[in-house]
Amino acid sequence: MNSLIDSFGRQIDYVRLAVTDRCNLRCQYCMPAHGIDIVPKDELLTFDEMARLIRVLSELGVKKVRLTGGEPFVRKDFIQFLEMLSFNDLLQEINITTNGALISKHISKIETLKKVKSINLSIDSLQREKFAKITRRDVFLEVFKTFELLEKSSLELKLNVVVQSGFNTDEINDFVRLTKEKNVSVRFIEEMPFNGKGQREMNENWTFPKILNEIKREFEVTEIQSKKSSTSRNYKIENHIGSIGIIPSFTRTICSDCNRIRITSKGTFKNCLFDDGVFNLRDFIRNGASDEDVKTLFLSLVKEKPENGFIAEANRKKGSVSESMSTIGG
């Protein structure tokens, strides 16, 4: 069986699939307050089309899929799509990134799907008023309820915290304290310039070293040996049940071991978060491409994967605007 190997010898075995560009929140770092131009329904990949693409990728060696949005649970019948994917015997892991506002009633069902391993819960503040300011929605109580339910579930739980200067840097160590008694991984994420405004509107950027130094002001941390392709640098604190991690998504110090590709909700194939998108899969399969055609295409597309995100960014079309992370797939 052919495997997805890029021109730098990296084996691609992980795909991030955005099931929708819609979201029920309006996070400051993700999109403008008025939202984004929503993709018409007929321009979105159908769930059958998504399942087909994932099946073809799994036959090429992809073992792990992460389902993102927008907010995945906004899309009707998302649970049925999860069930559909769970019948793919070649997949080893299905993971979900969610904002937690809509998932609580589905947790017990998700637990029955053995391939669903973990939930990444986006939660950027532990304070209700600040949470509402960041997300522009007052749903903190529902999200925190989801956090408590997931903590008690059989699913692995990771908290995603986008570190934003002027908003939540004073809460970094509040999140670290959660790991003392809770079996969660708190992952601090460098803010990225994908808010759909056409330009980067960020204050001082809290990068990996600054985040780590803030944690070290209060805690003594020991780095954990992580998988080569890990998206984060991970740490333990003595006598803490959980762990912490830092994702250098903006400084891009983990690119050399990247094993990931992305597919947006409208079928755009992306080799890198920072590229423009290199192919329209939706139109390709709707024009009658066979599974063998799709396999040949994927094998070719990954050969175009850039060495790192800086090269991908440099190769963007001149004048291309900043997309919303909701459009790209968080």
HUMO-V608314 format. One record per backbone hydrogen bond with DSSP energy under -0.5 kcal/mol. CO is the residue of the C=O (numbers start at 0). NH is the residue of the N-H. If there is no record, write none. Layout:
CO;NH
CO;NH
This chain:
2;4
3;11
5;8
9;5
9;11
10;12
12;62
12;63
13;260
14;16
14;65
15;17
15;262
16;18
16;67
21;69
21;70
26;29
26;30
29;324
29;325
31;34
35;37
39;42
39;43
40;43
45;49
46;50
47;51
48;52
49;53
50;54
51;55
52;56
53;57
54;58
55;59
56;59
56;61
57;60
59;3
62;91
62;92
63;14
64;66
64;94
65;16
65;67
66;96
67;18
68;329
69;68
69;71
70;73
70;74
71;74
74;77
76;80
77;81
78;82
79;83
80;84
81;85
82;86
83;86
84;87
86;88
87;90
92;64
93;116
93;117
94;66
95;119
96;71
97;121
102;105
102;106
103;106
105;109
106;110
107;111
108;111
109;112
111;113
112;115
114;93
114;116
116;155
117;95
118;120
118;157
119;97
119;121
120;122
120;159
126;130
127;131
128;132
129;133
130;134
131;135
133;27
134;25
136;138
138;142
139;143
140;144
141;145
142;146
143;147
144;148
145;149
146;150
147;151
148;152
149;152
155;118
156;184
157;120
157;159
158;160
158;186
159;122
159;161
160;162
160;188
161;163
162;164
162;190
163;166
163;167
163;168
167;170
168;171
170;174
171;175
172;176
173;177
174;177
174;178
175;178
176;179
176;180
177;180
177;181
178;240
178;241
179;240
181;183
183;185
183;242
184;158
184;186
185;187
185;244
186;160
187;246
188;162
191;193
193;324
198;200
199;201
203;164
203;205
204;206
206;210
207;211
208;212
209;213
210;214
211;215
212;216
213;216
214;217
214;218
218;220
219;237
221;235
223;225
223;233
226;229
231;233
232;245
233;223
234;243
235;221
236;239
242;185
243;234
244;187
245;232
245;247
246;189
246;248
247;251
247;252
251;254
253;256
254;257
258;12
258;13
260;15
261;269
262;17
263;266
264;44
266;280
267;263
268;277
268;278
269;261
271;274
278;268
278;280
279;283
280;284
281;285
282;286
283;288
284;287
289;293
290;294
291;295
292;296
293;297
294;298
295;299
296;300
297;301
299;302
300;303
301;6
301;304
307;311
308;312
309;313
310;314
312;315
316;319
321;197
322;195
323;326
323;327
324;328
